[in-house]
């Protein structure tokens, strides 16, 4: 997988190099990508995937794929499978290092028991609301639980009975015993285990108590020998708790994971929350997790975004220590730049109007040579005959100034073909244009006597008899946002009702008849398009990937 070289080392790479220079982690660098399997991954996760696997590759280390599956009520094997597909598609491999936090449930339970034995954890009977109310505020300390000073023996007995399934959900939790007056609310006796009589997607009903994420996550890292735990900024305030857990359980400070936080990706006009994306899916606002309007990796893949373009985007935005908002136009620029080099060209007419060449021989068809890509070898042949279709917007009966397309008495060149002149406009009883009667210059084809004759406009077209009917789906941003481009808290009120436009009467050239799902093309003068999975032998379906206009390139140049 060829990648562009990093322009400059980021602060995470510098920290790793410092550790290497000081002789820490002599066995090598070991990172991990630790998703929770409770939804599909989005473009923000792609940044984390590229970062963690990229660091391992850059430092000749290893990167694990670990599912932090500690919440059975929200997790499913569907999400596990989709996450693996996304990571592979982005171009990364975990080899034989696929793990689950549920692999460690027996060890995590033993660690919890050890904390109880050391007087650092207790079983609490307060409800979730009561715990929340006694936690305190940023300016006021919390209140200790009345169950905080239970004996070690009583806590061990209760915790064992929790595991045995004697108690209903919500009746007991295991809490760490730290400091209810800590300025860091995460240190105010956080919950480590809760009761959940729910089937787990891997362990079934073997367990009815489950570790909290903040308990399982740092210990799973330590169990796997992770050297650098790369997290997003919201986990910075959780780091003291992670350190406390590892210290309390005797993990060596010299070899345990070093946590480094970076800013998560925020994109304009884009929902960047798994919870919100779930609302879109479950509320029927989109067709599914892989709807091409979604910022999920599966949605971007279905829309036609190349994996290399997403990796390039993640490399360009880099990693930062503070949150910021990235213009989605930059992502589109990376996609457009990739497709300009990789996508073959083809002709498609989205809103057809018929053109009849009155001086072209009836019943004759010729095949004209067309390049597949301006910078690569490869040719195809497109049929040409008396009847064609062009875009309706490429003709104006009363043209505005500087209109260089077809008009009454005007001439244009048809791409790869001839110069034509519009001689007559045919309309129906309602005054709608139904046909343009034109004449062509038979000597204006490449190699002809008038091939070099200059006309200002060049149009794309398709031949009437061989053109293939197609459905084309055009996309706009899913969200309409304010000037700063960020999603409002009540994001459903900002949904764009015009985010999808379906064109059912488009026509494409016959060379696309056997184009398979995922095939990408530049439709001349229209944009980049991808064959959708809904395509059948009877119906071609194309998704708009991105238009030809590159607003980011202009901004970047300035």
RODO-2510 file (C-alpha; in nm, 4 decimals, decimal comma):
residues 558
     n   res          X          Y          Z
     1     x     0,0000     0,0000     0,0000
     2     x     0,1856     0,3058    -0,1237
     3     x     0,1410     0,6112     0,0947
     4     x     0,2590     0,9683     0,0848
     5     x     0,5406     1,0383     0,3287
     6     x     0,4508     1,2235     0,6465
     7     x     0,5623     1,5844     0,6151
     8     x     0,6595     1,6155     0,9805
     9     x     0,6536     1,3965     1,2883
    10     x     0,3577     1,4641     1,5166
    11     x     0,3718     1,4921     1,8948
    12     x     0,2731     1,1266     1,9418
    13     x     0,5586     1,0073     1,7225
    14     x     0,7947     1,2371     1,9112
    15     x     0,6776     1,0889     2,2424
    16     x     0,7373     0,7355     2,1135
    17     x     1,0854     0,8292     1,9959
    18     x     1,1602     0,9760     2,3394
    19     x     1,0511     0,6482     2,5000
    20     x     1,2753     0,4543     2,2645
    21     x     1,5679     0,6837     2,3373
    22     x     1,5188     0,6283     2,7106
    23     x     1,5093     0,2515     2,6626
    24     x     1,1431     0,2041     2,7564
    25     x     0,9445    -0,0757     2,5923
    26     x     1,2537    -0,2617     2,4742
    27     x     1,0373    -0,5370     2,3221
    28     x     0,8963    -0,2938     2,0661
    29     x     0,6041    -0,0599     2,0081
    30     x     0,2587    -0,2122     2,0478
    31     x    -0,0626    -0,0169     1,9817
    32     x    -0,4272    -0,1177     1,9463
    33     x    -0,7519    -0,0049     1,7887
    34     x    -1,0218    -0,0762     2,0524
    35     x    -1,3752    -0,0122     1,9169
    36     x    -1,6917    -0,0915     2,1076
    37     x    -1,9085    -0,3166     1,8846
    38     x    -2,2257    -0,1114     1,9388
    39     x    -2,2560     0,0493     1,5949
    40     x    -2,0813     0,1013     1,2638
    41     x    -1,7541     0,2938     1,2454
    42     x    -1,7441     0,6451     1,0993
    43     x    -1,4797     0,8699     0,9439
    44     x    -1,3596     0,9715     1,2920
    45     x    -1,2765     0,6094     1,3655
    46     x    -1,0901     0,5966     1,0345
    47     x    -0,8546     0,8602     1,1754
    48     x    -0,7915     0,6429     1,4819
    49     x    -0,7453     0,3292     1,2691
    50     x    -0,4920     0,5029     1,0454
    51     x    -0,3136     0,6492     1,3465
    52     x    -0,2830     0,3301     1,5517
    53     x    -0,1996     0,0936     1,2668
    54     x     0,0151     0,3632     1,1059
    55     x     0,2242     0,4123     1,4218
    56     x     0,2815     0,0379     1,4495
    57     x     0,3918     0,0268     1,0854
    58     x     0,6146     0,3323     1,1172
    59     x     0,7946     0,1971     1,4241
    60     x     0,8069    -0,1660     1,3054
    61     x     0,5733    -0,2635     1,5874
    62     x     0,2389    -0,4380     1,6269
    63     x    -0,1216    -0,3215     1,6395
    64     x    -0,4071    -0,5243     1,7856
    65     x    -0,7738    -0,5107     1,6946
    66     x    -0,9622    -0,5414     2,0217
    67     x    -1,3350    -0,5216     2,0723
    68     x    -1,4167    -0,3593     2,4063
    69     x    -1,7386    -0,5581     2,4373
    70     x    -1,8461    -0,4872     2,7947
    71     x    -2,2066    -0,3781     2,7318
    72     x    -2,4168    -0,6743     2,6118
    73     x    -2,7377    -0,4709     2,5788
    74     x    -2,6018    -0,2618     2,2899
    75     x    -2,3543    -0,4949     2,1168
    76     x    -2,4005    -0,7358     1,8286
    77     x    -2,1967    -0,9609     1,6013
    78     x    -2,3248    -0,7496     1,3081
    79     x    -2,1105    -0,4642     1,4380
    80     x    -1,8115    -0,6916     1,4991
    81     x    -1,8257    -0,8108     1,1383
    82     x    -1,8690    -0,4595     0,9968
    83     x    -1,5748    -0,3243     1,1967
    84     x    -1,3439    -0,5975     1,0703
    85     x    -1,4553    -0,5308     0,7124
    86     x    -1,3885    -0,1581     0,7553
    87     x    -1,0380    -0,2067     0,8952
    88     x    -0,9454    -0,4469     0,6151
    89     x    -1,0919    -0,2170     0,3503
    90     x    -0,8839     0,0729     0,4791
    91     x    -0,5790    -0,1424     0,4101
    92     x    -0,4734    -0,2647     0,7538
    93     x    -0,4283    -0,6091     0,9071
    94     x    -0,4218    -0,7231     1,2687
    95     x    -0,2832    -1,0647     1,1605
    96     x    -0,3609    -1,3068     1,4457
    97     x    -0,4105    -1,0310     1,7050
    98     x    -0,7891    -1,0010     1,7229
    99     x    -0,8974    -0,9841     2,0850
   100     x    -1,2060    -0,9098     2,2895
   101     x    -1,2395    -0,7600     2,6351
   102     x    -1,4725    -1,0557     2,6961
   103     x    -1,1655    -1,2819     2,6520
   104     x    -1,0488    -1,1344     2,9815
   105     x    -1,3713    -1,1529     3,1843
   106     x    -1,2299    -1,4178     3,4229
   107     x    -0,9103    -1,2150     3,4758
   108     x    -1,1018    -0,8890     3,5142
   109     x    -1,3230    -1,0514     3,7755
   110     x    -1,0114    -1,1722     3,9577
   111     x    -0,8677    -0,8186     3,9466
   112     x    -1,1907    -0,6851     4,0982
   113     x    -1,1701    -0,9432     4,3765
   114     x    -0,8093    -0,8394     4,4400
   115     x    -0,9134    -0,4751     4,4733
   116     x    -1,1725    -0,5796     4,7318
   117     x    -0,9101    -0,7812     4,9206
   118     x    -0,6820    -0,4766     4,9267
   119     x    -0,9623    -0,2575     5,0628
   120     x    -0,9820    -0,0560     4,7418
   121     x    -1,3300    -0,1561     4,6216
   122     x    -1,6703    -0,2105     4,7841
   123     x    -2,0191    -0,3286     4,6929
   124     x    -2,2672    -0,0410     4,6972
   125     x    -2,6470    -0,0693     4,7209
   126     x    -2,7254     0,2841     4,6023
   127     x    -2,9239     0,3164     4,2807
   128     x    -2,7757     0,4788     3,9735
   129     x    -2,9703     0,7995     4,0453
   130     x    -2,8535     0,8040     4,4055
   131     x    -2,4908     0,7577     4,3014
   132     x    -2,5293     1,0412     4,0515
   133     x    -2,6802     1,2737     4,3127
   134     x    -2,4091     1,2018     4,5710
   135     x    -2,1210     1,2461     4,3259
   136     x    -2,1029     1,6212     4,3825
   137     x    -2,0232     1,8947     4,1327
   138     x    -1,7161     2,0586     3,9874
   139     x    -1,7128     2,2965     4,2857
   140     x    -1,8553     2,0719     4,5616
   141     x    -1,7213     1,7362     4,6842
   142     x    -1,9290     1,4232     4,6698
   143     x    -2,0854     1,2340     4,9591
   144     x    -1,9516     0,8950     5,0623
   145     x    -2,1825     0,5970     5,0195
   146     x    -2,3225     0,4577     5,3465
   147     x    -2,1940     0,1175     5,2244
   148     x    -1,8376     0,2400     5,1684
   149     x    -1,6994     0,0919     5,4906
   150     x    -1,8300    -0,2598     5,4560
   151     x    -1,5772    -0,5206     5,5597
   152     x    -1,3635    -0,7010     5,3058
   153     x    -1,5420    -1,0261     5,3930
   154     x    -1,8885    -0,8763     5,3376
   155     x    -1,7807    -0,7214     5,0054
   156     x    -1,6324    -1,0492     4,8847
   157     x    -1,9515    -1,2323     4,9795
   158     x    -2,1784    -0,9801     4,8072
   159     x    -1,9633    -0,9606     4,4952
   160     x    -1,9598    -1,3399     4,4678
   161     x    -2,3375    -1,3454     4,5011
   162     x    -2,3649    -1,0745     4,2349
   163     x    -2,1674    -1,3027     4,0032
   164     x    -2,3867    -1,5994     4,0979
   165     x    -2,6966    -1,4116     3,9812
   166     x    -2,8701    -1,3724     4,3185
   167     x    -2,9548    -1,0048     4,2727
   168     x    -3,1644    -0,8171     4,0152
   169     x    -3,0278    -0,5559     3,7782
   170     x    -2,9503    -0,2238     3,9461
   171     x    -2,9593    -0,3555     4,3022
   172     x    -2,5826    -0,3603     4,3577
   173     x    -2,2654    -0,2300     4,1927
   174     x    -1,8984    -0,2647     4,2695
   175     x    -1,7299     0,0737     4,3208
   176     x    -1,3678     0,1747     4,3595
   177     x    -1,2805     0,3329     4,6930
   178     x    -1,0746     0,6374     4,6008
   179     x    -1,1661     0,9947     4,7036
   180     x    -1,5123     1,1530     4,7022
   181     x    -1,3503     1,4958     4,7400
   182     x    -1,1235     1,4613     4,4375
   183     x    -1,1368     1,7577     4,1980
   184     x    -1,1548     1,4955     3,9217
   185     x    -1,5093     1,3571     3,9304
   186     x    -1,3892     1,0367     3,7627
   187     x    -1,2001     0,9582     4,0859
   188     x    -1,5059     0,9875     4,3113
   189     x    -1,5561     0,6172     4,3782
   190     x    -1,6458     0,5224     4,0210
   191     x    -1,8511     0,2131     3,9411
   192     x    -1,6376    -0,0825     3,8278
   193     x    -1,9020    -0,3568     3,7811
   194     x    -2,2784    -0,3617     3,7346
   195     x    -2,5389    -0,6368     3,7200
   196     x    -2,6912    -0,7061     3,3758
   197     x    -2,8920    -1,0212     3,3191
   198     x    -2,8433    -1,0041     2,9429
   199     x    -2,6982    -1,2415     2,6871
   200     x    -2,3581    -1,1410     2,5582
   201     x    -2,2832    -1,1855     2,1868
   202     x    -1,9832    -1,4073     2,2713
   203     x    -2,0257    -1,5395     2,6257
   204     x    -2,4022    -1,5921     2,6167
   205     x    -2,5462    -1,6076     2,9697
   206     x    -2,2225    -1,7195     3,1338
   207     x    -2,1976    -1,3836     3,3103
   208     x    -2,4589    -1,1616     3,4703
   209     x    -2,2129    -0,8987     3,5916
   210     x    -2,0101    -0,6927     3,3472
   211     x    -1,7107    -0,4619     3,3941
   212     x    -1,7517    -0,0943     3,3184
   213     x    -1,5557     0,0386     3,0221
   214     x    -1,3232     0,2435     3,2445
   215     x    -1,2300    -0,0714     3,4351
   216     x    -1,1910    -0,3118     3,1432
   217     x    -1,0181    -0,0784     2,9000
   218     x    -0,6898     0,0027     3,0805
   219     x    -0,6587    -0,3491     3,2181
   220     x    -0,7122    -0,5011     2,8727
   221     x    -0,4349    -0,2753     2,7423
   222     x    -0,2043    -0,3919     3,0193
   223     x    -0,2916    -0,7591     2,9683
   224     x    -0,2065    -0,7318     2,5972
   225     x     0,1236    -0,5554     2,6591
   226     x     0,0191    -0,2372     2,4847
   227     x     0,2979     0,0194     2,5077
   228     x     0,1145     0,3286     2,3843
   229     x    -0,2552     0,3676     2,4483
   230     x    -0,3656     0,6323     2,1989
   231     x    -0,6968     0,7883     2,3054
   232     x    -0,9068     1,0898     2,2137
   233     x    -0,9107     1,3973     2,4359
   234     x    -1,2271     1,3089     2,6286
   235     x    -1,0266     1,0321     2,7990
   236     x    -0,7648     1,2703     2,9381
   237     x    -0,9635     1,3125     3,2605
   238     x    -0,9972     0,9333     3,2837
   239     x    -0,6209     0,8784     3,2785
   240     x    -0,5780     0,9286     3,6591
   241     x    -0,8349     0,6532     3,7164
   242     x    -0,6574     0,4219     3,4722
   243     x    -0,3270     0,4894     3,6467
   244     x    -0,4863     0,4299     3,9872
   245     x    -0,6231     0,0931     3,8759
   246     x    -0,2895    -0,0236     3,7377
   247     x    -0,0971     0,1003     4,0422
   248     x    -0,3467    -0,0564     4,2835
   249     x    -0,3106    -0,3922     4,1100
   250     x     0,0683    -0,3800     4,1050
   251     x     0,1425    -0,3263     3,7377
   252     x     0,4997    -0,2051     3,6859
   253     x     0,5025     0,1678     3,6116
   254     x     0,8018     0,1225     3,3785
   255     x     0,6249    -0,1156     3,1418
   256     x     0,2529    -0,0448     3,1681
   257     x     0,0801     0,1401     2,8815
   258     x     0,1525     0,5074     2,8321
   259     x    -0,1679     0,6917     2,7454
   260     x    -0,1434     0,9791     2,4971
   261     x    -0,4497     1,1814     2,3993
   262     x    -0,5202     1,3499     2,0666
   263     x    -0,8072     1,5563     1,9285
   264     x    -1,0901     1,3643     1,7699
   265     x    -1,1966     1,4464     1,4156
   266     x    -1,4823     1,6928     1,3719
   267     x    -1,6099     1,7624     1,0188
   268     x    -1,8357     2,0400     0,8987
   269     x    -2,1879     1,9402     0,7889
   270     x    -2,1325     1,5949     0,9394
   271     x    -2,2723     1,3951     1,2308
   272     x    -1,9734     1,2550     1,4199
   273     x    -2,1439     1,0628     1,7002
   274     x    -2,2258     0,6930     1,6957
   275     x    -2,5286     0,7663     1,9144
   276     x    -2,6609     1,0239     1,6679
   277     x    -2,5904     0,7982     1,3714
   278     x    -2,7913     0,5267     1,5422
   279     x    -3,0802     0,7755     1,5741
   280     x    -3,0643     0,8419     1,2007
   281     x    -3,0797     0,4697     1,1232
   282     x    -3,3414     0,3687     1,3784
   283     x    -3,5533     0,6762     1,3000
   284     x    -3,5658     0,5908     0,9300
   285     x    -3,4005     0,9163     0,8266
   286     x    -3,1542     0,7161     0,6130
   287     x    -3,1757     0,3753     0,4455
   288     x    -2,9257     0,2126     0,6820
   289     x    -2,5756     0,2329     0,8278
   290     x    -2,4309     0,2171     0,4757
   291     x    -2,6511     0,4902     0,3269
   292     x    -2,4122     0,6863     0,1000
   293     x    -2,5023     1,0076     0,2832
   294     x    -2,3745     0,8653     0,6106
   295     x    -2,0190     0,9389     0,7334
   296     x    -1,9823     0,5734     0,8303
   297     x    -1,6925     0,3939     0,6651
   298     x    -1,9434     0,1535     0,5089
   299     x    -2,1453     0,4482     0,3774
   300     x    -1,8370     0,6166     0,2311
   301     x    -1,7313     0,2860     0,0748
   302     x    -2,0741     0,2365    -0,0827
   303     x    -2,0762     0,5931    -0,2103
   304     x    -1,7458     0,5258    -0,3846
   305     x    -1,4841     0,6966    -0,1687
   306     x    -1,1480     0,5195    -0,2271
   307     x    -0,9752     0,3835     0,0833
   308     x    -0,6511     0,5490    -0,0310
   309     x    -0,8222     0,8888    -0,0354
   310     x    -0,9434     0,8447     0,3225
   311     x    -0,5936     0,7426     0,4351
   312     x    -0,4530     1,0461     0,2529
   313     x    -0,7062     1,2724     0,4264
   314     x    -0,6217     1,1302     0,7697
   315     x    -0,2516     1,1853     0,6972
   316     x    -0,3035     1,5446     0,5844
   317     x    -0,5128     1,6561     0,8812
   318     x    -0,2539     1,5093     1,1169
   319     x    -0,3033     1,4813     1,4927
   320     x    -0,3470     1,7747     1,7265
   321     x    -0,3747     1,8368     2,0994
   322     x    -0,6841     2,0584     2,0788
   323     x    -1,0208     2,0101     1,9151
   324     x    -1,0963     2,1869     1,5885
   325     x    -1,3393     2,1671     1,2988
   326     x    -1,2117     2,0379     0,9639
   327     x    -1,3860     2,1522     0,6448
   328     x    -1,5500     1,8535     0,4737
   329     x    -1,4334     2,0096     0,1458
   330     x    -1,0820     1,8930     0,2365
   331     x    -1,2007     1,5310     0,2470
   332     x    -1,3757     1,5802    -0,0862
   333     x    -1,0565     1,7285    -0,2301
   334     x    -0,8606     1,4158    -0,1335
   335     x    -1,1293     1,1977    -0,2931
   336     x    -1,1381     1,4087    -0,6094
   337     x    -0,7599     1,4121    -0,6377
   338     x    -0,7469     1,0324    -0,6123
   339     x    -1,0285     0,9740    -0,8596
   340     x    -0,8833     1,2159    -1,1119
   341     x    -0,5889     0,9766    -1,1407
   342     x    -0,7693     0,6438    -1,1065
   343     x    -1,1230     0,6691    -1,2469
   344     x    -1,1916     0,5889    -1,6108
   345     x    -1,3955     0,8372    -1,8129
   346     x    -1,7402     0,7704    -1,9558
   347     x    -2,0370     0,9658    -2,0896
   348     x    -2,3744     0,9878    -1,9177
   349     x    -2,6710     1,2146    -1,9848
   350     x    -2,8785     1,2780    -1,6744
   351     x    -3,1601     1,4879    -1,8267
   352     x    -3,1803     1,3833    -2,1929
   353     x    -3,3146     1,5757    -2,4910
   354     x    -3,3058     1,4086    -2,8343
   355     x    -3,0839     1,5334    -3,1156
   356     x    -3,1539     1,4182    -3,4732
   357     x    -2,8759     1,4707    -3,7285
   358     x    -3,0794     1,5271    -4,0423
   359     x    -2,7840     1,4882    -4,2814
   360     x    -2,6452     1,1703    -4,1219
   361     x    -2,7295     0,8521    -4,3173
   362     x    -3,0315     0,6667    -4,1817
   363     x    -2,9577     0,3182    -4,0507
   364     x    -2,5826     0,3827    -4,0228
   365     x    -2,3833     0,3392    -3,7035
   366     x    -2,0128     0,4039    -3,6653
   367     x    -1,7874     0,3433    -3,3701
   368     x    -1,5649     0,6288    -3,2576
   369     x    -1,2478     0,5850    -3,0561
   370     x    -1,2454     0,7390    -2,7090
   371     x    -0,9736     0,7429    -2,4437
   372     x    -1,0529     0,5782    -2,1122
   373     x    -0,8235     0,8162    -1,9245
   374     x    -0,6270     1,1192    -2,0456
   375     x    -0,3063     1,0053    -1,8720
   376     x    -0,3172     0,6305    -1,9332
   377     x    -0,3260     0,3907    -2,2241
   378     x    -0,6556     0,2278    -2,3031
   379     x    -0,9284     0,2988    -2,5556
   380     x    -1,2930     0,2126    -2,5999
   381     x    -1,5316     0,2587    -2,8919
   382     x    -1,8568     0,4503    -2,8566
   383     x    -2,1398     0,4121    -3,1094
   384     x    -2,2564     0,7162    -3,3091
   385     x    -2,5615     0,7424    -3,5328
   386     x    -2,8329     0,9726    -3,6602
   387     x    -3,0135     0,9973    -3,3239
   388     x    -2,8376     1,1037    -3,0032
   389     x    -2,9143     1,2510    -2,6624
   390     x    -2,7500     1,5506    -2,4961
   391     x    -2,8149     1,7234    -2,1631
   392     x    -3,1235     1,9428    -2,1679
   393     x    -2,9290     2,2169    -1,9887
   394     x    -2,6749     2,2171    -2,2746
   395     x    -2,9296     2,3832    -2,5043
   396     x    -3,0800     2,7292    -2,4679
   397     x    -3,3336     2,8683    -2,7094
   398     x    -3,2633     3,2189    -2,5782
   399     x    -2,9078     3,1867    -2,4470
   400     x    -2,7545     3,4194    -2,1884
   401     x    -2,4264     3,5954    -2,2557
   402     x    -2,1204     3,3715    -2,2784
   403     x    -2,3322     3,0605    -2,3303
   404     x    -2,0931     2,8360    -2,5227
   405     x    -2,3229     2,5390    -2,5554
   406     x    -2,5849     2,4610    -2,8200
   407     x    -2,8303     2,7287    -2,9369
   408     x    -3,0361     2,7909    -3,2520
   409     x    -2,7922     2,8422    -3,5385
   410     x    -2,4982     2,7726    -3,3069
   411     x    -2,2297     2,5067    -3,3294
   412     x    -2,0650     2,2785    -3,0733
   413     x    -1,8358     1,9794    -3,0879
   414     x    -1,9566     1,6465    -2,9587
   415     x    -1,6818     1,4870    -2,7505
   416     x    -1,4832     1,2274    -2,9501
   417     x    -1,7107     1,2968    -3,2511
   418     x    -1,8192     1,5769    -3,4866
   419     x    -1,9179     1,9409    -3,4891
   420     x    -2,2950     1,9880    -3,5100
   421     x    -2,5183     2,2908    -3,5767
   422     x    -2,8704     2,3376    -3,4419
   423     x    -3,1095     2,4092    -3,7321
   424     x    -3,4561     2,3554    -3,5828
   425     x    -3,6261     2,3217    -3,2431
   426     x    -3,9255     2,0847    -3,2154
   427     x    -4,1785     2,1344    -2,9342
   428     x    -4,4898     1,9594    -2,8101
   429     x    -4,8327     2,1203    -2,7684
   430     x    -4,7347     2,2488    -2,4239
   431     x    -4,4307     2,4244    -2,5612
   432     x    -4,1752     2,1792    -2,4189
   433     x    -3,8700     2,1025    -2,6317
   434     x    -3,8857     1,7415    -2,7474
   435     x    -3,6228     1,7330    -3,0215
   436     x    -3,3357     1,9321    -3,1689
   437     x    -3,2877     1,8874    -3,5412
   438     x    -2,9254     1,9455    -3,6273
   439     x    -2,6735     1,8909    -3,9048
   440     x    -2,3222     1,7582    -3,8628
   441     x    -1,9962     1,8365    -4,0395
   442     x    -1,8740     1,4969    -4,1655
   443     x    -1,5217     1,6346    -4,2139
   444     x    -1,4862     1,7580    -3,8558
   445     x    -1,3980     1,4212    -3,7048
   446     x    -1,0364     1,3683    -3,6067
   447     x    -0,8375     1,3396    -3,9298
   448     x    -1,1085     1,5066    -4,1395
   449     x    -1,0611     1,8108    -4,3613
   450     x    -1,2229     2,0481    -4,1065
   451     x    -1,1121     1,8686    -3,7904
   452     x    -0,9214     2,1732    -3,6737
   453     x    -1,2161     2,4105    -3,7062
   454     x    -1,2625     2,5922    -3,3766
   455     x    -1,5870     2,6006    -3,1810
   456     x    -1,6102     2,7154    -2,8198
   457     x    -1,8264     2,4409    -2,6729
   458     x    -1,7749     2,0655    -2,6356
   459     x    -2,0652     1,8518    -2,5139
   460     x    -2,0992     1,4936    -2,3929
   461     x    -2,3684     1,2728    -2,5450
   462     x    -2,4948     0,9168    -2,5864
   463     x    -2,6244     0,7312    -2,8926
   464     x    -3,0010     0,6807    -2,8744
   465     x    -3,0343     0,3105    -2,9661
   466     x    -2,7511     0,1728    -2,7544
   467     x    -2,7656     0,4014    -2,4511
   468     x    -2,8394     0,2170    -2,1274
   469     x    -3,1100     0,3401    -1,8887
   470     x    -2,9739     0,4179    -1,5435
   471     x    -3,0784     0,5477    -1,2047
   472     x    -2,8461     0,8156    -1,0737
   473     x    -2,8484     0,9272    -0,7104
   474     x    -2,7194     1,2768    -0,6418
   475     x    -2,6201     1,3736    -0,2882
   476     x    -2,5963     1,6903    -0,0842
   477     x    -2,4846     1,7197     0,2772
   478     x    -2,7072     1,5367     0,5230
   479     x    -2,7014     1,8384     0,7554
   480     x    -2,7742     2,2027     0,6956
   481     x    -2,5584     2,3837     0,9484
   482     x    -2,4754     2,7341     1,0595
   483     x    -2,1849     2,9432     0,9410
   484     x    -1,9327     2,7382     1,1402
   485     x    -2,0474     2,4120     0,9797
   486     x    -2,0902     2,2236     1,3085
   487     x    -2,3923     2,0079     1,3908
   488     x    -2,6423     2,1558     1,6411
   489     x    -2,7253     1,9589     1,9553
   490     x    -3,0756     1,8910     1,8222
   491     x    -2,9259     1,7761     1,4936
   492     x    -3,2474     1,6221     1,3603
   493     x    -3,3853     1,9741     1,3120
   494     x    -3,0958     2,0464     1,0765
   495     x    -3,1478     1,7491     0,8442
   496     x    -3,1363     1,8524     0,4804
   497     x    -3,4575     1,7420     0,3018
   498     x    -3,2745     1,7734    -0,0306
   499     x    -2,9793     1,5524     0,0641
   500     x    -3,0872     1,2901    -0,1917
   501     x    -3,2108     1,3451    -0,5473
   502     x    -3,2950     1,0357    -0,7520
   503     x    -3,2830     1,0625    -1,1312
   504     x    -3,4615     0,7679    -1,2906
   505     x    -3,4333     0,8535    -1,6626
   506     x    -3,0591     0,8966    -1,7048
   507     x    -2,8782     0,7337    -1,9988
   508     x    -2,5195     0,6056    -2,0039
   509     x    -2,2957     0,4820    -2,2814
   510     x    -2,3087     0,1052    -2,3531
   511     x    -1,9507     0,0365    -2,2361
   512     x    -2,0888     0,0460    -1,8788
   513     x    -2,3258    -0,2475    -1,9302
   514     x    -2,1139    -0,4887    -1,7247
   515     x    -1,9788    -0,2399    -1,4705
   516     x    -1,9846    -0,4087    -1,1314
   517     x    -2,0729    -0,2587    -0,7931
   518     x    -1,7901    -0,0404    -0,6669
   519     x    -1,6641     0,0545    -1,0158
   520     x    -1,5853     0,4262    -1,0326
   521     x    -1,6062     0,6609    -1,3306
   522     x    -1,5809     1,0239    -1,4143
   523     x    -1,8940     1,1114    -1,6086
   524     x    -1,7607     1,3806    -1,8400
   525     x    -1,8595     1,7293    -1,7276
   526     x    -2,0788     1,5905    -1,4463
   527     x    -1,8603     1,4475    -1,1708
   528     x    -1,7411     1,1174    -1,0254
   529     x    -1,9840     0,8293    -0,9856
   530     x    -1,9793     0,4767    -0,8457
   531     x    -2,1879     0,1724    -0,9360
   532     x    -2,4157     0,1006    -0,6391
   533     x    -2,4855    -0,2430    -0,4907
   534     x    -2,8508    -0,2047    -0,5958
   535     x    -2,7447    -0,2517    -0,9591
   536     x    -2,9028    -0,5483    -1,1374
   537     x    -2,8656    -0,6848    -1,4937
   538     x    -3,1832    -0,4917    -1,5785
   539     x    -3,1005    -0,1657    -1,4027
   540     x    -2,7762     0,0252    -1,3531
   541     x    -2,7620     0,2387    -1,0384
   542     x    -2,4939     0,5022    -0,9824
   543     x    -2,4068     0,7035    -0,6713
   544     x    -2,2574     1,0488    -0,7076
   545     x    -1,9233     1,0387    -0,5267
   546     x    -1,8171     1,4005    -0,5618
   547     x    -1,8595     1,6784    -0,8150
   548     x    -1,5883     1,8197    -1,0376
   549     x    -1,5757     2,1585    -0,8691
   550     x    -1,2991     2,1646    -0,6079
   551     x    -1,3581     2,4461    -0,3598
   552     x    -1,0852     2,3253    -0,1249
   553     x    -0,8138     2,3368    -0,3919
   554     x    -0,8771     2,7086    -0,4346
   555     x    -0,8734     2,7684    -0,0587
   556     x    -0,5532     2,5658    -0,0174
   557     x    -0,3859     2,7521    -0,3024
   558     x    -0,4732     3,0885    -0,1490
***
